[in-house]
Amino acid sequence: MAFDKKLLDIVACPSCKGKLEYDKEAQQLVCKAERLAYPITEGIPVLLENRAISLDDAEI
């Protein structure tokens, strides 16, 4: 199942409520402000803080 990019208009980072960006290769939504990535499983973003992946500068 593919991720629907229209969701980016209505979803926000659960931590800071900021904008999320779609990383198609990694299949995740990225919050640059918090340096977190939220996985997308079967086309559904998993927007749970405890499932977020911390990113370093090179990954952002």
CHARMM internal coordinates of N, CA and C (Angstrom, degrees):
IC EDIT
DIST 1 N 1 CA 1.4488
DIST 1 CA 1 C 1.5270
ANGL 1 N 1 CA 1 C 108.50
DIST 1 C 2 N 1.3024
ANGL 1 CA 1 C 2 N 117.42
DIHE 1 N 1 CA 1 C 2 N 133.67
DIST 2 N 2 CA 1.4626
ANGL 1 C 2 N 2 CA 122.47
DIHE 1 CA 1 C 2 N 2 CA -178.56
DIST 2 CA 2 C 1.5243
ANGL 2 N 2 CA 2 C 110.96
DIHE 1 C 2 N 2 CA 2 C -88.32
DIST 2 C 3 N 1.3261
ANGL 2 CA 2 C 3 N 114.65
DIHE 2 N 2 CA 2 C 3 N 151.46
DIST 3 N 3 CA 1.4639
ANGL 2 C 3 N 3 CA 121.06
DIHE 2 CA 2 C 3 N 3 CA 177.41
DIST 3 CA 3 C 1.5263
ANGL 3 N 3 CA 3 C 109.56
DIHE 2 C 3 N 3 CA 3 C -78.05
DIST 3 C 4 N 1.3110
ANGL 3 CA 3 C 4 N 117.05
DIHE 3 N 3 CA 3 C 4 N 132.89
DIST 4 N 4 CA 1.4644
ANGL 3 C 4 N 4 CA 122.98
DIHE 3 CA 3 C 4 N 4 CA 179.45
DIST 4 CA 4 C 1.5316
ANGL 4 N 4 CA 4 C 108.67
DIHE 3 C 4 N 4 CA 4 C -87.29
DIST 4 C 5 N 1.3252
ANGL 4 CA 4 C 5 N 116.79
DIHE 4 N 4 CA 4 C 5 N 109.94
DIST 5 N 5 CA 1.4666
ANGL 4 C 5 N 5 CA 121.88
DIHE 4 CA 4 C 5 N 5 CA -176.38
DIST 5 CA 5 C 1.5332
ANGL 5 N 5 CA 5 C 113.20
DIHE 4 C 5 N 5 CA 5 C -63.37
DIST 5 C 6 N 1.3269
ANGL 5 CA 5 C 6 N 117.84
DIHE 5 N 5 CA 5 C 6 N -18.16
DIST 6 N 6 CA 1.4664
ANGL 5 C 6 N 6 CA 120.72
DIHE 5 CA 5 C 6 N 6 CA 177.44
DIST 6 CA 6 C 1.5287
ANGL 6 N 6 CA 6 C 111.43
DIHE 5 C 6 N 6 CA 6 C -62.91
DIST 6 C 7 N 1.3347
ANGL 6 CA 6 C 7 N 116.47
DIHE 6 N 6 CA 6 C 7 N -23.21
DIST 7 N 7 CA 1.4676
ANGL 6 C 7 N 7 CA 120.17
DIHE 6 CA 6 C 7 N 7 CA 178.51
DIST 7 CA 7 C 1.5233
ANGL 7 N 7 CA 7 C 112.34
DIHE 6 C 7 N 7 CA 7 C -63.91
DIST 7 C 8 N 1.3325
ANGL 7 CA 7 C 8 N 117.45
DIHE 7 N 7 CA 7 C 8 N -24.80
DIST 8 N 8 CA 1.4564
ANGL 7 C 8 N 8 CA 120.45
DIHE 7 CA 7 C 8 N 8 CA -179.54
DIST 8 CA 8 C 1.5287
ANGL 8 N 8 CA 8 C 112.25
DIHE 7 C 8 N 8 CA 8 C -61.55
DIST 8 C 9 N 1.3224
ANGL 8 CA 8 C 9 N 117.06
DIHE 8 N 8 CA 8 C 9 N -22.80
DIST 9 N 9 CA 1.4639
ANGL 8 C 9 N 9 CA 120.91
DIHE 8 CA 8 C 9 N 9 CA 178.30
DIST 9 CA 9 C 1.5196
ANGL 9 N 9 CA 9 C 112.32
DIHE 8 C 9 N 9 CA 9 C -73.92
DIST 9 C 10 N 1.3364
ANGL 9 CA 9 C 10 N 117.50
DIHE 9 N 9 CA 9 C 10 N -20.63
DIST 10 N 10 CA 1.4701
ANGL 9 C 10 N 10 CA 119.03
DIHE 9 CA 9 C 10 N 10 CA -174.81
DIST 10 CA 10 C 1.5243
ANGL 10 N 10 CA 10 C 114.89
DIHE 9 C 10 N 10 CA 10 C -119.50
DIST 10 C 11 N 1.3414
ANGL 10 CA 10 C 11 N 117.93
DIHE 10 N 10 CA 10 C 11 N -14.97
DIST 11 N 11 CA 1.4636
ANGL 10 C 11 N 11 CA 118.78
DIHE 10 CA 10 C 11 N 11 CA 179.34
DIST 11 CA 11 C 1.5241
ANGL 11 N 11 CA 11 C 110.30
DIHE 10 C 11 N 11 CA 11 C -94.20
DIST 11 C 12 N 1.3223
ANGL 11 CA 11 C 12 N 115.36
DIHE 11 N 11 CA 11 C 12 N 155.79
DIST 12 N 12 CA 1.4664
ANGL 11 C 12 N 12 CA 121.69
DIHE 11 CA 11 C 12 N 12 CA 178.85
DIST 12 CA 12 C 1.5173
ANGL 12 N 12 CA 12 C 108.90
DIHE 11 C 12 N 12 CA 12 C -141.67
DIST 12 C 13 N 1.3028
ANGL 12 CA 12 C 13 N 115.12
DIHE 12 N 12 CA 12 C 13 N 162.89
DIST 13 N 13 CA 1.4550
ANGL 12 C 13 N 13 CA 120.56
DIHE 12 CA 12 C 13 N 13 CA 176.90
DIST 13 CA 13 C 1.5262
ANGL 13 N 13 CA 13 C 108.91
DIHE 12 C 13 N 13 CA 13 C -63.14
DIST 13 C 14 N 1.3194
ANGL 13 CA 13 C 14 N 118.23
DIHE 13 N 13 CA 13 C 14 N 127.37
DIST 14 N 14 CA 1.4673
ANGL 13 C 14 N 14 CA 120.11
DIHE 13 CA 13 C 14 N 14 CA -179.26
DIST 14 CA 14 C 1.5286
ANGL 14 N 14 CA 14 C 112.88
DIHE 13 C 14 N 14 CA 14 C -66.86
DIST 14 C 15 N 1.3163
ANGL 14 CA 14 C 15 N 116.90
DIHE 14 N 14 CA 14 C 15 N -21.11
DIST 15 N 15 CA 1.4579
ANGL 14 C 15 N 15 CA 120.95
DIHE 14 CA 14 C 15 N 15 CA -178.07
DIST 15 CA 15 C 1.5282
ANGL 15 N 15 CA 15 C 112.18
DIHE 14 C 15 N 15 CA 15 C -82.27
DIST 15 C 16 N 1.3467
ANGL 15 CA 15 C 16 N 116.70
DIHE 15 N 15 CA 15 C 16 N -52.57
DIST 16 N 16 CA 1.4727
ANGL 15 C 16 N 16 CA 119.74
DIHE 15 CA 15 C 16 N 16 CA -174.95
DIST 16 CA 16 C 1.5211
ANGL 16 N 16 CA 16 C 113.52
DIHE 15 C 16 N 16 CA 16 C -112.98
DIST 16 C 17 N 1.3209
ANGL 16 CA 16 C 17 N 117.43
DIHE 16 N 16 CA 16 C 17 N -4.53
DIST 17 N 17 CA 1.4733
ANGL 16 C 17 N 17 CA 124.31
DIHE 16 CA 16 C 17 N 17 CA -177.82
DIST 17 CA 17 C 1.5294
ANGL 17 N 17 CA 17 C 112.34
DIHE 16 C 17 N 17 CA 17 C 67.01
DIST 17 C 18 N 1.3353
ANGL 17 CA 17 C 18 N 116.29
DIHE 17 N 17 CA 17 C 18 N 18.87
DIST 18 N 18 CA 1.4581
ANGL 17 C 18 N 18 CA 121.46
DIHE 17 CA 17 C 18 N 18 CA -179.95
DIST 18 CA 18 C 1.5190
ANGL 18 N 18 CA 18 C 112.96
DIHE 17 C 18 N 18 CA 18 C -86.22
DIST 18 C 19 N 1.3260
ANGL 18 CA 18 C 19 N 114.68
DIHE 18 N 18 CA 18 C 19 N 178.19
DIST 19 N 19 CA 1.4543
ANGL 18 C 19 N 19 CA 122.50
DIHE 18 CA 18 C 19 N 19 CA -177.92
DIST 19 CA 19 C 1.5273
ANGL 19 N 19 CA 19 C 110.72
DIHE 18 C 19 N 19 CA 19 C -72.86
DIST 19 C 20 N 1.3219
ANGL 19 CA 19 C 20 N 115.00
DIHE 19 N 19 CA 19 C 20 N 143.23
DIST 20 N 20 CA 1.4587
ANGL 19 C 20 N 20 CA 122.08
DIHE 19 CA 19 C 20 N 20 CA 177.06
DIST 20 CA 20 C 1.5232
ANGL 20 N 20 CA 20 C 109.42
DIHE 19 C 20 N 20 CA 20 C -109.55
DIST 20 C 21 N 1.3355
ANGL 20 CA 20 C 21 N 115.83
DIHE 20 N 20 CA 20 C 21 N 146.91
DIST 21 N 21 CA 1.4565
ANGL 20 C 21 N 21 CA 121.77
DIHE 20 CA 20 C 21 N 21 CA 176.86
DIST 21 CA 21 C 1.5255
ANGL 21 N 21 CA 21 C 108.93
DIHE 20 C 21 N 21 CA 21 C -116.23
DIST 21 C 22 N 1.3130
ANGL 21 CA 21 C 22 N 115.49
DIHE 21 N 21 CA 21 C 22 N 144.83
DIST 22 N 22 CA 1.4619
ANGL 21 C 22 N 22 CA 122.12
DIHE 21 CA 21 C 22 N 22 CA -177.53
DIST 22 CA 22 C 1.5218
ANGL 22 N 22 CA 22 C 110.27
DIHE 21 C 22 N 22 CA 22 C -88.86
DIST 22 C 23 N 1.3218
ANGL 22 CA 22 C 23 N 117.33
DIHE 22 N 22 CA 22 C 23 N 124.91
DIST 23 N 23 CA 1.4643
ANGL 22 C 23 N 23 CA 123.85
DIHE 22 CA 22 C 23 N 23 CA 173.68
DIST 23 CA 23 C 1.5185
ANGL 23 N 23 CA 23 C 107.03
DIHE 22 C 23 N 23 CA 23 C -106.38
DIST 23 C 24 N 1.3308
ANGL 23 CA 23 C 24 N 115.45
DIHE 23 N 23 CA 23 C 24 N 99.60
DIST 24 N 24 CA 1.4613
ANGL 23 C 24 N 24 CA 120.66
DIHE 23 CA 23 C 24 N 24 CA -173.84
DIST 24 CA 24 C 1.5295
ANGL 24 N 24 CA 24 C 112.02
DIHE 23 C 24 N 24 CA 24 C -64.55
DIST 24 C 25 N 1.3306
ANGL 24 CA 24 C 25 N 117.90
DIHE 24 N 24 CA 24 C 25 N -42.96
DIST 25 N 25 CA 1.4654
ANGL 24 C 25 N 25 CA 121.08
DIHE 24 CA 24 C 25 N 25 CA -178.16
DIST 25 CA 25 C 1.5192
ANGL 25 N 25 CA 25 C 112.52
DIHE 24 C 25 N 25 CA 25 C -60.77
DIST 25 C 26 N 1.3274
ANGL 25 CA 25 C 26 N 116.08
DIHE 25 N 25 CA 25 C 26 N -45.28
DIST 26 N 26 CA 1.4685
ANGL 25 C 26 N 26 CA 120.88
DIHE 25 CA 25 C 26 N 26 CA -176.92
DIST 26 CA 26 C 1.5225
ANGL 26 N 26 CA 26 C 112.34
DIHE 25 C 26 N 26 CA 26 C -88.18
DIST 26 C 27 N 1.3461
ANGL 26 CA 26 C 27 N 117.12
DIHE 26 N 26 CA 26 C 27 N -7.17
DIST 27 N 27 CA 1.4641
ANGL 26 C 27 N 27 CA 121.63
DIHE 26 CA 26 C 27 N 27 CA -177.53
DIST 27 CA 27 C 1.5294
ANGL 27 N 27 CA 27 C 110.83
DIHE 26 C 27 N 27 CA 27 C 52.44
DIST 27 C 28 N 1.3453
ANGL 27 CA 27 C 28 N 113.98
DIHE 27 N 27 CA 27 C 28 N 60.96
DIST 28 N 28 CA 1.4586
ANGL 27 C 28 N 28 CA 119.94
DIHE 27 CA 27 C 28 N 28 CA 178.40
DIST 28 CA 28 C 1.5197
ANGL 28 N 28 CA 28 C 109.80
DIHE 27 C 28 N 28 CA 28 C -152.58
DIST 28 C 29 N 1.3204
ANGL 28 CA 28 C 29 N 115.13
DIHE 28 N 28 CA 28 C 29 N 160.98
DIST 29 N 29 CA 1.4546
ANGL 28 C 29 N 29 CA 122.20
DIHE 28 CA 28 C 29 N 29 CA 174.00
DIST 29 CA 29 C 1.5179
ANGL 29 N 29 CA 29 C 107.29
DIHE 28 C 29 N 29 CA 29 C -104.39
DIST 29 C 30 N 1.3248
ANGL 29 CA 29 C 30 N 116.32
DIHE 29 N 29 CA 29 C 30 N 132.39
DIST 30 N 30 CA 1.4538
ANGL 29 C 30 N 30 CA 121.56
DIHE 29 CA 29 C 30 N 30 CA -173.00
DIST 30 CA 30 C 1.5239
ANGL 30 N 30 CA 30 C 110.60
DIHE 29 C 30 N 30 CA 30 C -113.43
DIST 30 C 31 N 1.3304
ANGL 30 CA 30 C 31 N 115.09
DIHE 30 N 30 CA 30 C 31 N 132.60
DIST 31 N 31 CA 1.4597
ANGL 30 C 31 N 31 CA 122.32
DIHE 30 CA 30 C 31 N 31 CA 171.79
DIST 31 CA 31 C 1.5262
ANGL 31 N 31 CA 31 C 106.55
DIHE 30 C 31 N 31 CA 31 C -107.08
DIST 31 C 32 N 1.3329
ANGL 31 CA 31 C 32 N 116.39
DIHE 31 N 31 CA 31 C 32 N 107.49
DIST 32 N 32 CA 1.4612
ANGL 31 C 32 N 32 CA 120.43
DIHE 31 CA 31 C 32 N 32 CA -178.09
DIST 32 CA 32 C 1.5250
ANGL 32 N 32 CA 32 C 111.59
DIHE 31 C 32 N 32 CA 32 C -68.64
DIST 32 C 33 N 1.3147
ANGL 32 CA 32 C 33 N 117.94
DIHE 32 N 32 CA 32 C 33 N -34.41
DIST 33 N 33 CA 1.4591
ANGL 32 C 33 N 33 CA 121.56
DIHE 32 CA 32 C 33 N 33 CA -178.33
DIST 33 CA 33 C 1.5278
ANGL 33 N 33 CA 33 C 111.82
DIHE 32 C 33 N 33 CA 33 C -63.06
DIST 33 C 34 N 1.3193
ANGL 33 CA 33 C 34 N 117.02
DIHE 33 N 33 CA 33 C 34 N -41.05
DIST 34 N 34 CA 1.4645
ANGL 33 C 34 N 34 CA 122.00
DIHE 33 CA 33 C 34 N 34 CA -178.01
DIST 34 CA 34 C 1.5274
ANGL 34 N 34 CA 34 C 112.80
DIHE 33 C 34 N 34 CA 34 C -96.69
DIST 34 C 35 N 1.3617
ANGL 34 CA 34 C 35 N 116.09
DIHE 34 N 34 CA 34 C 35 N -7.73
DIST 35 N 35 CA 1.4672
ANGL 34 C 35 N 35 CA 121.56
DIHE 34 CA 34 C 35 N 35 CA -176.53
DIST 35 CA 35 C 1.5294
ANGL 35 N 35 CA 35 C 111.56
DIHE 34 C 35 N 35 CA 35 C 57.13
DIST 35 C 36 N 1.3301
ANGL 35 CA 35 C 36 N 114.41
DIHE 35 N 35 CA 35 C 36 N 47.84
DIST 36 N 36 CA 1.4583
ANGL 35 C 36 N 36 CA 121.35
DIHE 35 CA 35 C 36 N 36 CA -179.58
DIST 36 CA 36 C 1.5227
ANGL 36 N 36 CA 36 C 109.66
DIHE 35 C 36 N 36 CA 36 C -126.50
DIST 36 C 37 N 1.3174
ANGL 36 CA 36 C 37 N 115.61
DIHE 36 N 36 CA 36 C 37 N 149.48
DIST 37 N 37 CA 1.4622
ANGL 36 C 37 N 37 CA 122.11
DIHE 36 CA 36 C 37 N 37 CA 174.61
DIST 37 CA 37 C 1.5166
ANGL 37 N 37 CA 37 C 108.16
DIHE 36 C 37 N 37 CA 37 C -125.16
DIST 37 C 38 N 1.3231
ANGL 37 CA 37 C 38 N 115.59
DIHE 37 N 37 CA 37 C 38 N 133.42
DIST 38 N 38 CA 1.4585
ANGL 37 C 38 N 38 CA 122.49
DIHE 37 CA 37 C 38 N 38 CA 179.30
DIST 38 CA 38 C 1.5243
ANGL 38 N 38 CA 38 C 108.16
DIHE 37 C 38 N 38 CA 38 C -108.53
DIST 38 C 39 N 1.3290
ANGL 38 CA 38 C 39 N 117.87
DIHE 38 N 38 CA 38 C 39 N 125.54
DIST 39 N 39 CA 1.4706
ANGL 38 C 39 N 39 CA 120.40
DIHE 38 CA 38 C 39 N 39 CA -176.82
DIST 39 CA 39 C 1.5272
ANGL 39 N 39 CA 39 C 112.64
DIHE 38 C 39 N 39 CA 39 C -68.90
DIST 39 C 40 N 1.3143
ANGL 39 CA 39 C 40 N 114.67
DIHE 39 N 39 CA 39 C 40 N 154.38
DIST 40 N 40 CA 1.4627
ANGL 39 C 40 N 40 CA 122.11
DIHE 39 CA 39 C 40 N 40 CA 173.42
DIST 40 CA 40 C 1.5224
ANGL 40 N 40 CA 40 C 106.23
DIHE 39 C 40 N 40 CA 40 C -113.51
DIST 40 C 41 N 1.3303
ANGL 40 CA 40 C 41 N 116.09
DIHE 40 N 40 CA 40 C 41 N 118.31
DIST 41 N 41 CA 1.4558
ANGL 40 C 41 N 41 CA 122.00
DIHE 40 CA 40 C 41 N 41 CA -177.90
DIST 41 CA 41 C 1.5250
ANGL 41 N 41 CA 41 C 109.29
DIHE 40 C 41 N 41 CA 41 C -114.09
DIST 41 C 42 N 1.3166
ANGL 41 CA 41 C 42 N 115.70
DIHE 41 N 41 CA 41 C 42 N 119.05
DIST 42 N 42 CA 1.4703
ANGL 41 C 42 N 42 CA 122.23
DIHE 41 CA 41 C 42 N 42 CA -179.13
DIST 42 CA 42 C 1.5248
ANGL 42 N 42 CA 42 C 111.78
DIHE 41 C 42 N 42 CA 42 C 52.44
DIST 42 C 43 N 1.3344
ANGL 42 CA 42 C 43 N 116.15
DIHE 42 N 42 CA 42 C 43 N 41.45
DIST 43 N 43 CA 1.4599
ANGL 42 C 43 N 43 CA 121.97
DIHE 42 CA 42 C 43 N 43 CA 177.30
DIST 43 CA 43 C 1.5141
ANGL 43 N 43 CA 43 C 114.88
DIHE 42 C 43 N 43 CA 43 C 81.73
DIST 43 C 44 N 1.3350
ANGL 43 CA 43 C 44 N 117.67
DIHE 43 N 43 CA 43 C 44 N 1.29
DIST 44 N 44 CA 1.4624
ANGL 43 C 44 N 44 CA 121.89
DIHE 43 CA 43 C 44 N 44 CA -177.32
DIST 44 CA 44 C 1.5311
ANGL 44 N 44 CA 44 C 109.69
DIHE 43 C 44 N 44 CA 44 C -114.39
DIST 44 C 45 N 1.3422
ANGL 44 CA 44 C 45 N 117.72
DIHE 44 N 44 CA 44 C 45 N 121.27
DIST 45 N 45 CA 1.4600
ANGL 44 C 45 N 45 CA 119.57
DIHE 44 CA 44 C 45 N 45 CA 178.28
DIST 45 CA 45 C 1.5328
ANGL 45 N 45 CA 45 C 111.01
DIHE 44 C 45 N 45 CA 45 C -68.84
DIST 45 C 46 N 1.3216
ANGL 45 CA 45 C 46 N 115.59
DIHE 45 N 45 CA 45 C 46 N 134.47
DIST 46 N 46 CA 1.4584
ANGL 45 C 46 N 46 CA 121.78
DIHE 45 CA 45 C 46 N 46 CA 178.12
DIST 46 CA 46 C 1.5278
ANGL 46 N 46 CA 46 C 106.81
DIHE 45 C 46 N 46 CA 46 C -98.85
DIST 46 C 47 N 1.3289
ANGL 46 CA 46 C 47 N 116.05
DIHE 46 N 46 CA 46 C 47 N 91.61
DIST 47 N 47 CA 1.4640
ANGL 46 C 47 N 47 CA 121.82
DIHE 46 CA 46 C 47 N 47 CA -173.71
DIST 47 CA 47 C 1.5254
ANGL 47 N 47 CA 47 C 111.18
DIHE 46 C 47 N 47 CA 47 C -94.39
DIST 47 C 48 N 1.3104
ANGL 47 CA 47 C 48 N 115.02
DIHE 47 N 47 CA 47 C 48 N 60.19
DIST 48 N 48 CA 1.4554
ANGL 47 C 48 N 48 CA 122.00
DIHE 47 CA 47 C 48 N 48 CA 177.61
DIST 48 CA 48 C 1.5221
ANGL 48 N 48 CA 48 C 107.71
DIHE 47 C 48 N 48 CA 48 C -115.28
DIST 48 C 49 N 1.3374
ANGL 48 CA 48 C 49 N 116.77
DIHE 48 N 48 CA 48 C 49 N 129.56
DIST 49 N 49 CA 1.4553
ANGL 48 C 49 N 49 CA 120.39
DIHE 48 CA 48 C 49 N 49 CA -177.43
DIST 49 CA 49 C 1.5244
ANGL 49 N 49 CA 49 C 112.40
DIHE 48 C 49 N 49 CA 49 C -58.91
DIST 49 C 50 N 1.3180
ANGL 49 CA 49 C 50 N 117.59
DIHE 49 N 49 CA 49 C 50 N -34.61
DIST 50 N 50 CA 1.4649
ANGL 49 C 50 N 50 CA 119.48
DIHE 49 CA 49 C 50 N 50 CA -178.64
DIST 50 CA 50 C 1.5293
ANGL 50 N 50 CA 50 C 112.52
DIHE 49 C 50 N 50 CA 50 C -75.19
DIST 50 C 51 N 1.3178
ANGL 50 CA 50 C 51 N 118.31
DIHE 50 N 50 CA 50 C 51 N -10.30
DIST 51 N 51 CA 1.4747
ANGL 50 C 51 N 51 CA 122.51
DIHE 50 CA 50 C 51 N 51 CA 176.90
DIST 51 CA 51 C 1.5279
ANGL 51 N 51 CA 51 C 111.91
DIHE 50 C 51 N 51 CA 51 C -102.29
DIST 51 C 52 N 1.3423
ANGL 51 CA 51 C 52 N 117.17
DIHE 51 N 51 CA 51 C 52 N -3.70
DIST 52 N 52 CA 1.4603
ANGL 51 C 52 N 52 CA 121.38
DIHE 51 CA 51 C 52 N 52 CA -178.84
DIST 52 CA 52 C 1.5295
ANGL 52 N 52 CA 52 C 110.35
DIHE 51 C 52 N 52 CA 52 C -69.95
DIST 52 C 53 N 1.3195
ANGL 52 CA 52 C 53 N 114.64
DIHE 52 N 52 CA 52 C 53 N 149.60
DIST 53 N 53 CA 1.4604
ANGL 52 C 53 N 53 CA 122.49
DIHE 52 CA 52 C 53 N 53 CA 179.33
DIST 53 CA 53 C 1.5252
ANGL 53 N 53 CA 53 C 107.54
DIHE 52 C 53 N 53 CA 53 C -108.71
DIST 53 C 54 N 1.3282
ANGL 53 CA 53 C 54 N 117.22
DIHE 53 N 53 CA 53 C 54 N 127.82
DIST 54 N 54 CA 1.4640
ANGL 53 C 54 N 54 CA 121.19
DIHE 53 CA 53 C 54 N 54 CA 176.86
DIST 54 CA 54 C 1.5211
ANGL 54 N 54 CA 54 C 109.62
DIHE 53 C 54 N 54 CA 54 C -72.73
DIST 54 C 55 N 1.3319
ANGL 54 CA 54 C 55 N 115.75
DIHE 54 N 54 CA 54 C 55 N 138.22
DIST 55 N 55 CA 1.4580
ANGL 54 C 55 N 55 CA 121.74
DIHE 54 CA 54 C 55 N 55 CA -180.00
DIST 55 CA 55 C 1.5255
ANGL 55 N 55 CA 55 C 110.14
DIHE 54 C 55 N 55 CA 55 C -113.56
DIST 55 C 56 N 1.3362
ANGL 55 CA 55 C 56 N 115.93
DIHE 55 N 55 CA 55 C 56 N 149.02
DIST 56 N 56 CA 1.4641
ANGL 55 C 56 N 56 CA 118.80
DIHE 55 CA 55 C 56 N 56 CA 173.76
DIST 56 CA 56 C 1.5313
ANGL 56 N 56 CA 56 C 108.34
DIHE 55 C 56 N 56 CA 56 C -98.32
DIST 56 C 57 N 1.3231
ANGL 56 CA 56 C 57 N 116.87
DIHE 56 N 56 CA 56 C 57 N 179.05
DIST 57 N 57 CA 1.4567
ANGL 56 C 57 N 57 CA 121.28
DIHE 56 CA 56 C 57 N 57 CA -175.98
DIST 57 CA 57 C 1.5336
ANGL 57 N 57 CA 57 C 113.22
DIHE 56 C 57 N 57 CA 57 C -58.33
DIST 57 C 58 N 1.3110
ANGL 57 CA 57 C 58 N 116.55
DIHE 57 N 57 CA 57 C 58 N -37.95
DIST 58 N 58 CA 1.4720
ANGL 57 C 58 N 58 CA 120.79
DIHE 57 CA 57 C 58 N 58 CA -178.18
DIST 58 CA 58 C 1.5225
ANGL 58 N 58 CA 58 C 112.23
DIHE 57 C 58 N 58 CA 58 C -66.82
DIST 58 C 59 N 1.3116
ANGL 58 CA 58 C 59 N 117.72
DIHE 58 N 58 CA 58 C 59 N -29.29
DIST 59 N 59 CA 1.4558
ANGL 58 C 59 N 59 CA 121.99
DIHE 58 CA 58 C 59 N 59 CA -177.88
DIST 59 CA 59 C 1.5318
ANGL 59 N 59 CA 59 C 113.38
DIHE 58 C 59 N 59 CA 59 C -83.63
DIST 59 C 60 N 1.2923
ANGL 59 CA 59 C 60 N 116.32
DIHE 59 N 59 CA 59 C 60 N -16.33
DIST 60 N 60 CA 1.4724
ANGL 59 C 60 N 60 CA 119.52
DIHE 59 CA 59 C 60 N 60 CA -177.56
DIST 60 CA 60 C 1.4655
ANGL 60 N 60 CA 60 C 111.31
DIHE 59 C 60 N 60 CA 60 C -87.67
END
COOR INIT
IC SEED 1 N 1 CA 1 C
IC BUILD
